[in-house]
Amino acid sequence: MIQLEEVKAELEKSLGVQTELSGSGLLVPKSRLLDVFKFLKENAKYQMDYISNLCAVDYLKQSQIEIVYHLYSMRNKTGPIGIKVRTDRQDCIVPSATPLFRGAEFQEREAFDLYGVKFEGHTDLRRILMWDGFEGFPMRKDYVHEDEDRYVEHP
């Protein structure tokens, strides 16, 4: 079983990346996201060669969107390692994981379509669930449905 504290220490030692334990994952700076992925994929100890999931979480009150990735090693039969990155809701751009993990392609398109996250370097970033003329991002907490005339905060 992989210990997050150990991964955190190795990332900080090997790459100089300051990480933070965040729930069941490691929060990394978005400017170093691809470095972290490459390290976890190429390091003989981890060999994280499979991305099983990536999703977005909208933190409306903090004005942030968090992207959560789950990496596994098929070779070592270990995982997951959760990696998280945060971005501003207004300038919602993170690097694309597709150069390292082909399986991120459709999942990044889904986060783009539903949350408005732009994945820099994605070769085919377009809507996957909503139609081209659809306005807004329906999974964001401040999305106003067609049959409503204003945003109402629910408890």
C-alpha positions as CSV (number, residue, x, y, z in Angstrom):
1,M,0.0,0.0,0.0
2,I,1.3,3.4,-0.9
3,Q,1.6,6.0,1.8
4,L,0.8,9.6,0.8
5,E,3.3,11.0,3.3
6,E,6.0,9.0,1.6
7,V,5.0,10.2,-1.9
8,K,4.9,13.7,-0.6
9,A,8.4,13.5,0.8
10,E,9.8,12.0,-2.4
11,L,8.2,14.6,-4.6
12,E,9.6,17.4,-2.4
13,K,13.1,15.8,-2.3
14,S,13.3,14.7,-6.0
15,L,11.5,17.5,-7.7
16,G,11.5,20.3,-5.2
17,V,7.7,20.4,-5.5
18,Q,5.9,21.7,-2.4
19,T,2.8,19.5,-1.9
20,E,0.0,19.5,0.7
21,L,-1.9,16.5,2.1
22,S,-5.5,17.2,1.2
23,G,-8.0,14.5,2.2
24,S,-7.0,11.3,0.4
25,G,-4.8,13.0,-2.1
26,L,-1.9,15.4,-2.6
27,L,-2.5,19.0,-3.6
28,V,0.2,20.1,-6.1
29,P,0.8,23.5,-7.8
30,K,-0.7,23.5,-11.3
31,S,2.5,24.7,-12.7
32,R,4.2,21.5,-11.6
33,L,1.4,19.0,-12.3
34,L,3.0,17.4,-15.4
35,D,6.3,17.1,-13.6
36,V,4.5,15.2,-10.8
37,F,2.7,13.0,-13.2
38,K,5.9,12.2,-15.1
39,F,7.8,11.4,-11.9
40,L,5.0,9.1,-10.7
41,K,4.8,7.4,-14.1
42,E,8.6,6.9,-14.7
43,N,9.8,6.3,-11.2
44,A,10.5,2.5,-10.8
45,K,9.0,2.5,-7.3
46,Y,5.6,3.8,-8.4
47,Q,5.2,3.2,-12.1
48,M,1.8,4.9,-12.2
49,D,0.9,4.1,-15.7
50,Y,-2.9,4.3,-15.6
51,I,-5.3,7.2,-14.9
52,S,-8.6,5.7,-13.9
53,N,-10.4,8.9,-13.2
54,L,-10.3,12.7,-13.2
55,C,-13.1,14.9,-12.1
56,A,-13.7,18.5,-11.2
57,V,-15.1,19.9,-7.9
58,D,-16.6,23.4,-7.7
59,Y,-15.8,25.4,-4.6
60,L,-18.0,28.4,-5.3
61,K,-17.3,30.3,-2.0
62,Q,-13.5,30.0,-2.5
63,S,-13.9,30.8,-6.2
64,Q,-11.9,27.8,-7.1
65,I,-12.3,24.6,-9.2
66,E,-10.3,21.6,-8.0
67,I,-9.3,18.8,-10.4
68,V,-8.8,15.4,-8.8
69,Y,-6.9,12.6,-10.5
70,H,-6.6,9.0,-9.5
71,L,-3.5,7.1,-10.7
72,Y,-2.8,3.4,-10.5
73,S,0.1,1.2,-11.4
74,M,-1.0,-1.8,-13.5
75,R,2.6,-3.2,-13.4
76,N,2.8,-3.1,-9.6
77,K,-0.9,-3.5,-8.9
78,T,-0.9,-0.5,-6.6
79,G,-2.9,2.6,-6.2
80,P,-4.6,4.8,-6.2
81,I,-2.6,7.9,-5.7
82,G,-4.8,10.9,-5.6
83,I,-3.4,14.1,-7.1
84,K,-5.3,17.4,-6.8
85,V,-4.8,20.8,-8.4
86,R,-6.7,24.0,-7.9
87,T,-7.4,26.8,-10.3
88,D,-9.4,30.0,-10.2
89,R,-13.0,29.8,-11.4
90,Q,-12.5,32.8,-13.7
91,D,-9.2,31.7,-15.3
92,C,-9.9,28.0,-15.2
93,I,-6.8,26.6,-17.0
94,V,-4.7,23.5,-16.1
95,P,-2.2,21.5,-18.1
96,S,-3.6,18.5,-20.0
97,A,-2.6,15.1,-18.7
98,T,-3.1,13.5,-22.2
99,P,0.6,13.7,-23.2
100,L,1.3,11.2,-20.4
101,F,-2.0,9.4,-20.0
102,R,-4.1,8.8,-23.1
103,G,-7.0,7.8,-20.9
104,A,-7.4,11.4,-19.8
105,E,-8.7,12.5,-23.2
106,F,-12.4,12.1,-22.8
107,Q,-12.4,12.8,-19.1
108,E,-10.8,16.2,-19.7
109,R,-13.4,16.9,-22.3
110,E,-16.1,16.1,-19.8
111,A,-14.6,18.5,-17.2
112,F,-14.3,21.1,-19.9
113,D,-17.9,20.7,-21.0
114,L,-19.5,20.6,-17.6
115,Y,-17.2,22.8,-15.5
116,G,-15.4,25.0,-18.0
117,V,-11.9,23.7,-17.2
118,K,-9.6,24.4,-20.1
119,F,-6.9,21.8,-20.4
120,E,-3.9,23.5,-22.0
121,G,-2.3,21.2,-24.6
122,H,-5.3,19.0,-25.1
123,T,-5.5,18.3,-28.9
124,D,-9.3,18.0,-29.2
125,L,-10.9,20.0,-26.4
126,R,-14.5,20.4,-27.3
127,R,-17.9,19.6,-25.8
128,I,-18.7,15.9,-25.3
129,L,-22.1,15.9,-23.5
130,M,-23.7,19.2,-24.3
131,W,-24.4,20.6,-27.8
132,D,-22.1,23.2,-29.3
133,G,-24.5,26.2,-28.8
134,F,-25.1,25.4,-25.1
135,E,-24.2,28.3,-22.9
136,G,-22.6,27.9,-19.5
137,F,-21.4,25.0,-17.5
138,P,-24.2,22.9,-15.9
139,M,-22.2,21.3,-13.1
140,R,-21.0,24.6,-11.6
141,K,-22.8,25.6,-8.5
142,D,-23.8,29.0,-9.8
143,Y,-25.3,27.6,-13.0
144,V,-28.8,29.0,-13.6
145,H,-31.2,26.4,-15.1
146,E,-33.4,27.5,-18.0
147,D,-36.5,27.4,-16.0
148,E,-35.1,29.7,-13.2
149,D,-34.5,33.4,-13.5
150,R,-31.8,33.7,-10.9
151,Y,-29.3,31.8,-8.8
152,V,-30.6,30.5,-5.5
153,E,-28.2,29.2,-2.9
154,H,-29.4,25.9,-1.5
155,P,-28.4,24.7,1.9
